[in-house]
Amino acid sequence: MLFLVAALLLLGVLLGTVAHAPLGLSAALGLVIAVWLGVFALRERHGRRRGTSAH
C-alpha cells in the first residue's frame, strides 16, 4: 500500500500538477496520505479481529 503511495507521488512529481508545487510540500502531503492509509489499515485489521461486521 505504501509502495502505491510512493509510486503515485513520484508519478505526480514527474507528470502531474504536483510538479508545480514545492518538493517539500509534495513530500509532506505524500507522508500525510501514507499515515492516513496506515491508520485506516490498522483500524480495519483491528475491527475484523473483534468480529464486527459492516453489514
N, C-alpha and C positions, 0 to 999 in steps of 0.2 A: 504494500500500500504506500509506504513512504517512497519507494522507488518510483511509483507513478507520480507522486507529487514532485519529486526532483526532476523527472523527465518532462513533465508539463511546464515546470518553471523554466527549465533550460530551453524548451521549445518556445516558450513565450518570450524569453530574452532574445532569442535569435530571430524569431519571425513575427512576433505579435506586438501589441501596443505596450507591453512591458518594456520594450526596448527604449521607449521614450521616458521612462521613469528612472530615477537614480538606482544604481545597483543595490545599494544598502536598503532602499525601500522594498525592492523586489524580493530580496533575501528575507527581510523581516516578514513580509506578507506570506512568503512560502513557508516560513517557520510557524507562523500563526495557523496556517491551514494544516500543516503536519501535526501540530499539537492538537488541534480540534479533531482531526481524524483519529488520532491515537486515543483521545478521551472517549470518542464515540465507540471505537472498537472495544475498549475496556468495559464500557457500560453495557454494550451488547453481550459480551462474554460473561460478565457478572450476572446479567439478567437471565441468561439461558441456564446458568448453573443453578439458579434458585428455582427454576421450573416455571417461571412466569410465561404467559402466552399473550401475544398481541391480538389474538382472535377473540 
